[in-house]
């Protein structure tokens, strides 16, 4: 089994920054493509960013492109989401997810992910 634990959420003013972390244990981290999703109140969960196993390929939702950066440290079994220029509409519970095995690709659909964290709340005040 793979366990994912997110951290780094909190309350921040619009224009501010936060860095989310997702620590992964249970299986070889470098075999997992990783992704971040978010769910705002009353809305469906949506894709935010993804990174391939090696970290060489990344992909972002249009709504966060240029503001968020996904990265990973395979030595620390951790994936990060650096969020800059935050907006009130970024308020959501943020989830990290792992796609086990497969090729060195990124994945953008929920059903492509095998394991999920419990989520961390990000609140951006105006």
C-alpha positions as a Python dict, from the first residue, in 0.01 Angstrom:
ca = {
    (1, 'X'): (0, 0, 0),
    (2, 'X'): (95, 359, -54),
    (3, 'X'): (28, 625, 206),
    (4, 'X'): (17, 995, 123),
    (5, 'X'): (16, 1272, 382),
    (6, 'X'): (-30, 1634, 278),
    (7, 'X'): (83, 1934, 481),
    (8, 'X'): (139, 2305, 440),
    (9, 'X'): (-215, 2429, 400),
    (10, 'X'): (-350, 2727, 586),
    (11, 'X'): (-498, 3075, 567),
    (12, 'X'): (-328, 3334, 347),
    (13, 'X'): (-421, 3670, 203),
    (14, 'X'): (-477, 3717, -168),
    (15, 'X'): (-146, 3762, -344),
    (16, 'X'): (36, 3551, -91),
    (17, 'X'): (211, 3217, -122),
    (18, 'X'): (197, 2870, 28),
    (19, 'X'): (394, 2554, -34),
    (20, 'X'): (215, 2223, 2),
    (21, 'X'): (406, 1903, 66),
    (22, 'X'): (298, 1544, 19),
    (23, 'X'): (505, 1275, 187),
    (24, 'X'): (470, 931, 32),
    (25, 'X'): (548, 599, 197),
    (26, 'X'): (483, 233, 139),
    (27, 'X'): (619, 179, -211),
    (28, 'X'): (908, 306, -415),
    (29, 'X'): (825, 672, -462),
    (30, 'X'): (1020, 706, -783),
    (31, 'X'): (778, 462, -947),
    (32, 'X'): (486, 697, -893),
    (33, 'X'): (368, 975, -1114),
    (34, 'X'): (214, 1234, -883),
    (35, 'X'): (-65, 1483, -906),
    (36, 'X'): (-243, 1755, -712),
    (37, 'X'): (-618, 1804, -721),
    (38, 'X'): (-848, 2037, -531),
    (39, 'X'): (-1210, 2055, -427),
    (40, 'X'): (-1386, 2377, -340),
    (41, 'X'): (-1709, 2379, -136),
    (42, 'X'): (-2003, 2272, -349),
    (43, 'X'): (-1783, 2185, -646),
    (44, 'X'): (-1637, 1870, -794),
    (45, 'X'): (-1276, 1783, -741),
    (46, 'X'): (-1058, 1921, -1020),
    (47, 'X'): (-709, 1867, -1153),
    (48, 'X'): (-441, 2119, -1056),
    (49, 'X'): (-98, 1989, -1155),
    (50, 'X'): (89, 1669, -1234),
    (51, 'X'): (447, 1550, -1258),
    (52, 'X'): (603, 1242, -1415),
    (53, 'X'): (801, 979, -1227),
    (54, 'X'): (1134, 1133, -1317),
    (55, 'X'): (1013, 1488, -1269),
    (56, 'X'): (1106, 1588, -1622),
    (57, 'X'): (747, 1642, -1736),
    (58, 'X'): (485, 1859, -1570),
    (59, 'X'): (139, 1979, -1661),
    (60, 'X'): (-91, 2243, -1511),
    (61, 'X'): (-453, 2341, -1522),
    (62, 'X'): (-502, 2667, -1708),
    (63, 'X'): (-634, 2834, -1395),
    (64, 'X'): (-301, 2791, -1212),
    (65, 'X'): (-49, 2801, -1495),
    (66, 'X'): (222, 3056, -1426),
    (67, 'X'): (132, 3077, -1055),
    (68, 'X'): (177, 2721, -926),
    (69, 'X'): (479, 2494, -959),
    (70, 'X'): (484, 2121, -896),
    (71, 'X'): (812, 1951, -812),
    (72, 'X'): (937, 1636, -647),
    (73, 'X'): (1233, 1512, -447),
    (74, 'X'): (1265, 1140, -500),
    (75, 'X'): (1532, 1116, -232),
    (76, 'X'): (1282, 1252, 22),
    (77, 'X'): (976, 1071, -121),
    (78, 'X'): (798, 1403, -136),
    (79, 'X'): (609, 1604, -394),
    (80, 'X'): (553, 1978, -357),
    (81, 'X'): (311, 2237, -486),
    (82, 'X'): (442, 2592, -468),
    (83, 'X'): (149, 2830, -493),
    (84, 'X'): (216, 3197, -562),
    (85, 'X'): (-12, 3492, -634),
    (86, 'X'): (-295, 3314, -461),
    (87, 'X'): (-652, 3419, -532),
    (88, 'X'): (-972, 3369, -329),
    (89, 'X'): (-1088, 3124, -596),
    (90, 'X'): (-793, 2900, -507),
    (91, 'X'): (-965, 2825, -176),
    (92, 'X'): (-1020, 2450, -158),
    (93, 'X'): (-910, 2126, -1),
    (94, 'X'): (-598, 2016, -186),
    (95, 'X'): (-526, 1647, -239),
    (96, 'X'): (-215, 1474, -364),
    (97, 'X'): (-245, 1150, -555),
    (98, 'X'): (-12, 877, -681),
    (99, 'X'): (-24, 679, -1004),
    (100, 'X'): (171, 362, -942),
    (101, 'X'): (397, 219, -1214),
    (102, 'X'): (318, 302, -1574),
    (103, 'X'): (546, 504, -1798),
    (104, 'X'): (733, 826, -1733),
    (105, 'X'): (428, 1037, -1800),
    (106, 'X'): (200, 1274, -1614),
    (107, 'X'): (-168, 1203, -1561),
    (108, 'X'): (-454, 1449, -1535),
    (109, 'X'): (-764, 1241, -1466),
    (110, 'X'): (-875, 1126, -1124),
    (111, 'X'): (-939, 771, -1239),
    (112, 'X'): (-576, 736, -1341),
    (113, 'X'): (-461, 767, -981),
    (114, 'X'): (-438, 474, -746),
    (115, 'X'): (-376, 636, -408),
    (116, 'X'): (-493, 957, -243),
    (117, 'X'): (-406, 1164, 58),
    (118, 'X'): (-654, 1297, 311),
    (119, 'X'): (-631, 1655, 189),
    (120, 'X'): (-516, 1986, 333),
    (121, 'X'): (-725, 2303, 351),
    (122, 'X'): (-609, 2616, 171),
    (123, 'X'): (-807, 2934, 238),
    (124, 'X'): (-728, 3257, 55),
    (125, 'X'): (-888, 3570, 196),
    (126, 'X'): (-963, 3877, -15),
}
